[in-house]
Amino acid sequence: MPSGLIALALGGFGIGLTEFLIAGLLPQVASSFAVSEAAAGWLISGYALSVAVGAIALTAATARLPRKHILVGLVALFVIGNLLSAVAPNYQVMLLGRIVAALCHGSFFGIGSLVARSLVAPEKKSQAVAVMFAGLTVANVLGVPFGALVGERWGWRAAFWAVTAIGLLALAGIAALVPSWAGRVRPAAAGRAAGAEAERIPPGGLAQQLRAFRSWQVWLTLVATALSYGGMFGAFSYIAYTFTEVSGFASEDVAWLLMVYGVGLVVGNLVGGRAADRDRDRALVLALLGLALTLALFGLLAESGTASVVLVFLMGVTGFASVPGMITRVTDFAHGAALAASANVSASNVGNALGAWLGGVAISAGLGYTAPLYVGAGIVLMSVAVMVVAAQRVRSSQATDRVPAR
């Protein structure tokens, strides 16, 4: 794997830390600025909303720029946002810093996935995307405990200074290690000629980017992404209640149980990338079926502590195994349109919000703390149905193309 992928993974790690570490710092931040818990919560929800908006807006605004330059600019924006958070004199500046840092999130992973796949031969494109996303999955494991540990020892501002430093390292790495032609050549040529003799793709304007959305396969993949994330995070949003109220764990056990889930994400990401490079649609359907089955079994066996540990790990594995394949699928059918790649990130955030809302509705209806698991399984089964339809359409199209003309 090229060294440029390590720089992209480091950027993903920093962005992931920014997203997750705040959860362990909220009490300190709320106390520091003398705001309520609800107001402090906007540092999380405001970030998520900015991710969804920034993924589309920044990608559309930078459609004609070289993709390496865009990534450098996005990481610079990330550094500025975290620097604002680190030095914030009041809550309003802190929130502004969170919003600024979040704006780069969706575009970085959308455009970065195109750059990552252009650095390797086509048969390794999903693995390349998985390497880039490895930074995000590792951050999921370390984010909350990192924020809590640093915050406890040196104060919450130190955590944001640390993330700012990671952002600067990622900025230097991307500038030095990602080649200037990355993301602007066809992958088959990139792997063969390291850009020297590659067939270059001129940057497409907004109109060209929007044409990618004429493809039904792009829309089917976006819907499948939203539903798969919705099912997983609809269950994950209330998993702490499942552990403490159903499985019988103490509240202090939740942190290490979430780390078990995070390790599952790392494993699923890497395994899913390899599987997608062999047979992408089959791997996606199997991963989604595995996730639906895991969530349903979790609901049935949640009263067992041992089963809960095993199943939360499998929930992470199956939940993230589809991510690299979904990204390469949407960008393949979008013919490399960065806007479609970023739309995939927005779709995942829409799914997160939908799943969390439906899980909350189920609990409010008195169905218990295992209800979000069953709701999540049902949402993921809808994603399976969408992916089956999408795969069948591809096979039908390929069969038609093989029929000899009379």
Helices and strands as residue ranges (DSSP letters): H 3-33, H 37-61, H 67-87, H 91-118, G 122-124, H 125-154, H 156-177, H 187-193, H 206-211, G 212-214, H 216-236, H 239-241, I 242-247, G 251-253, H 254-278, H 280-301, H 305-321, H 323-333, H 338-364, H 371-402
